[in-house]
Amino acid sequence: MMTDLKKNIELVRDKIKKAALKANRNPDHIKLISVTKTRTDQEIKNVIKAGLNQLGENRAQEVQEKFDLISNLGADIHFIGHLQSNKVKYILDKVKLIHSLDRMSLAETLIKEAEKRNITVDVLVQVNVAEESSKFGLKSDQVVPFLKEVASSKHLQVKGLMTMAPFETEPERTRPVFKELRELSEEISHLNFKNVEMKFLSMGMSNDYEIAVEEGANMVRVGTSIFGERQ
Ligand SMILES: *Cc1c(COP(=O)(O)O)cnc(C)c1O
């Protein structure tokens, strides 16, 4: 099993590298986040041992359950799922980056809890570029007004944008979504908001990460292509 995992990781890394070079980008600037939601402790140990130390989780409950294991092995957790405001207090000190800030009420809760602890929270704003009703996230044209409001607190540091493209059997069709997010991030960086830095573009999953990398992703979130199908 471990050899499968290593092979899968090598293959993903190789494809990231090829996509980056195709777009004249430095492959070393792309972070591979291994999505460990639903995976067992043993799978988590194996993936960290294989050299991936940035893990993605999408449920607060799983973050709480897996935190000791993951942090003891020196890895970081990225929160990539929809975050309920009442769960913020349980995960705030356990995650490195929240990829899914998608509404004002969540920003307010994050700021309140961060103030209490006198810490800053790093977040990405989730954008529902394709405006799918099944997905969370701001519409593209809501992002700038949203940032104008949340940028006022130094306890919340916006580090970039995240999106999930619609599932396409032909991954090439996701390209316009990733392109739009990259252009939006460029537009925002020119606005020079306080506490806002367009450092990360989190986009691309197993089905479409190569296209995302070609379009400028510097964080890709990959689960299935590393571990196989989820149960
Ligand atoms: C599950 C998940 C992923 C990984 O999906 P795969 O298709 O298994 O690579 C990436 N991003 C988010 C937000 C997810 O929930």
The ligand as a Tripos MOL2 file, in Angstrom:
@<TRIPOS>MOLECULE
LIG
   15    15     1     0     0
SMALL
NO_CHARGES

@<TRIPOS>ATOM
      1 C1        -12.5440   16.7610   -0.9790 C.3       1 LIG1
      2 C2        -11.9930   18.0550   -1.3900 C.ar      1 LIG1
      3 C3        -10.8610   18.1370   -2.2160 C.ar      1 LIG1
      4 C4        -10.1570   16.9300   -2.7880 C.3       1 LIG1
      5 O1        -10.9530   16.2870   -3.7270 O.3       1 LIG1
      6 P1        -10.3700   15.0780   -4.6250 P.3       1 LIG1
      7 O2        -11.2820   15.0460   -5.7780 O.co2     1 LIG1
      8 O3        -10.4740   13.8540   -3.7630 O.co2     1 LIG1
      9 O4         -8.9810   15.3880   -4.9710 O.co2     1 LIG1
     10 C5        -10.3910   19.3990   -2.5420 C.ar      1 LIG1
     11 N1        -10.9770   20.5110   -2.0840 N.ar      1 LIG1
     12 C6        -12.0620   20.4810   -1.2920 C.ar      1 LIG1
     13 C7        -12.6540   21.7530   -0.8310 C.3       1 LIG1
     14 C8        -12.6140   19.2520   -0.9290 C.ar      1 LIG1
     15 O5        -13.6920   19.2250   -0.1340 O.3       1 LIG1
@<TRIPOS>BOND
     1     1     2 1
     2     2     3 ar
     3     2    14 ar
     4     3     4 1
     5     3    10 ar
     6     4     5 1
     7     5     6 1
     8     6     7 2
     9     6     8 1
    10     6     9 1
    11    10    11 ar
    12    11    12 ar
    13    12    13 1
    14    12    14 ar
    15    14    15 1
@<TRIPOS>SUBSTRUCTURE
     1 LIG1         1 GROUP 0 **** ****
